[in-house]
Amino acid sequence: MGRSFDIAIIGAGVGGLAAATLLRRAGHRVVVYERFAAARPIGSGLMLQPTGLAALERLGLRASIEALGARIDRLHGLNARGGLVFDLNYADLDPAFYAIGIHRTALHAALWGAFAESGAAIETGWTIVDIGTGADGRARLIDDGGRTSPGFELIVDASGARSSLRRLATQSKARPFAYGAVWASIPDLAVAPATLAQRYVAARIMIGHLPVGRISADSAPLAAFFWSLKPAEHPAWRTGFDDWRKQVAQLWPALAPVVAPLGPDDFTLATYMQFTARRPFRGPLALIGDAAHATSPQLGQGANSALLDALALGDALDATGDMAQALDLYARLRRKHVRFYQFASAAMTPFFQSDSRLLAEVRDLAFHRLKIIPWLRREMLRTLAGLKTGLVASATPGELAGTARAASNVGVDALVPMG
Ligand SMILES: Cc1cc2nc3c(=O)[nH]c(=O)nc-3n(C[C@H](O)[C@H](O)[C@H](O)COP(=O)(O)OP(=O)(O)OC[C@H]3O[C@@H](n4cnc5c(N)ncnc54)[C@H](O)[C@@H]3O)c2cc1C
């Protein structure tokens, strides 16, 4: 079984805080290095799928997240003609399944609380740009001011989609998506309760509304609101804000009172990229979360995957004291699930965010109709719920979060990837 290591984690985001908590609880000596002076979340809200909820259960955070977040039972999308593009209910797959819309601040606070309790250390104000090797053979982090950290046996890169360190582990290249989005947190006026609701005009325009619950127990419920935008068009969108607001009210009248008080500064521009590390480790460096596999949030899986990565890495280190074997095992535990969602997300995004009229027509004609084939409906739901491990393969949330492997404390040979 495992032994305890000196581990540095780069980034106090979703994956970094989860990994630090789990690894510290398992007895490793853990230091997180975060670029910001105070670790903080950026952006609005996100969706925690049954997989992410199973992961949070293993972290002991599911109940507190569910208490603050908004339950999401359904994905519902209409095109500009009012035609149904999507109407998917988690309960059609399993009555016990649902997602949770959560504000990033609430998720970060819960992960931060568990991290602080675990006793792992944090160094803030370190922007890591490189890794060197000391005379003792241990890896050292180097920041943008030339500072060098103490030596570590394992470096976990959890620095997100724009990781500058993954080049040290893989030659895979990142590819930007044509469209990003502007996002804002807005009051939840019950426009679409328990629903991720979207409106599409061809694939050029996508408006989304996701209830995300409360930031704290005594604050008002919020929703995340987003609008597809090419990053290059952001300045024009800002100057034409009043006309844009009218366009939103026209396309989705129920949102008119929500956007009325907003200004362009209430929105954050998010850009998306596709990146998949062929092998998420090299030497003492392991990649997790968006540093290992970034994509557009079309399928809403990124944070969930970052949590699953953290659990798999912890389980692999628990299973063997051999670092090389553990990192290989981590990669194998996650490979099929990551590959499927990287492929599916890249394939699906142009149907919703692109200049292609053809793909939008195919989407409007086919997607909802395919639902009448029961097998396809289940596959669509499994994809949404984060359960797919291949084109025709899937796993349960507990299998993906390693709930059984944690309970049975099995060795390396038993930790064979599912799917
Ligand atoms: C608009 C938008 C909507 C999304 N919606 C969803 C959704 O509905 N569901 C879902 O599951 N996912 C969603 N995602 C994806 C999700 O946010 C990411 O997949 C997830 O946050 C990745 O976690 P991470 O830990 O890898 O990185 P992050 O959470 O991005 O954390 C990275 C951390 O590293 C720090 N850092 C970066 N560089 C350095 C450095 N050089 N040195 C030190 N520290 C550094 C950062 O400050 C940050 O704290 C969405 C993403 C976007 C942009």
The ligand as a Gaussian input file, in Angstrom:
#p B3LYP/6-31G(d) Opt

LIG

0 1
 C      -18.017000      29.993000     -18.271000
 C      -17.740000      28.608000     -17.782000
 C      -18.787000      27.766000     -17.410000
 C      -18.533000      26.491000     -16.930000
 N      -19.574000      25.677000     -16.557000
 C      -19.296000      24.447000     -16.049000
 C      -20.355000      23.586000     -15.595000
 O      -21.550000      23.878000     -15.678000
 N      -20.007000      22.387000     -15.034000
 C      -18.707000      22.010000     -14.902000
 O      -18.438000      20.929000     -14.366000
 N      -17.703000      22.795000     -15.348000
 C      -17.962000      23.991000     -15.910000
 N      -16.947000      24.785000     -16.334000
 C      -15.583000      24.272000     -16.289000
 C      -14.992000      24.380000     -14.892000
 O      -15.061000      25.700000     -14.416000
 C      -13.553000      23.938000     -14.954000
 O      -13.465000      22.716000     -15.649000
 C      -12.983000      23.739000     -13.551000
 O      -13.016000      24.938000     -12.814000
 C      -11.558000      23.240000     -13.660000
 O      -10.995000      23.147000     -12.385000
 P       -9.435000      23.214000     -12.206000
 O       -9.170000      22.944000     -10.772000
 O       -8.763000      22.380000     -13.228000
 O       -9.027000      24.713000     -12.570000
 P       -9.539000      26.077000     -11.963000
 O      -10.751000      25.882000     -11.133000
 O       -9.569000      27.019000     -13.106000
 O       -8.379000      26.512000     -10.941000
 C       -7.086000      26.863000     -11.371000
 C       -6.374000      27.559000     -10.208000
 O       -4.989000      27.673000     -10.530000
 C       -4.533000      28.993000     -10.261000
 N       -3.393000      29.225000     -11.176000
 C       -3.444000      29.346000     -12.522000
 N       -2.200000      29.487000     -13.023000
 C       -1.357000      29.445000     -11.968000
 C        0.077000      29.523000     -11.853000
 N        0.863000      29.648000     -12.929000
 N        0.622000      29.437000     -10.622000
 C       -0.168000      29.298000      -9.526000
 N       -1.516000      29.217000      -9.568000
 C       -2.099000      29.269000     -10.785000
 C       -5.762000      29.850000     -10.544000
 O       -5.677000      31.127000      -9.927000
 C       -6.868000      28.984000      -9.965000
 O       -7.042000      29.203000      -8.584000
 C      -17.192000      26.048000     -16.837000
 C      -16.135000      26.886000     -17.223000
 C      -16.408000      28.148000     -17.705000
 C      -15.257000      29.044000     -18.113000

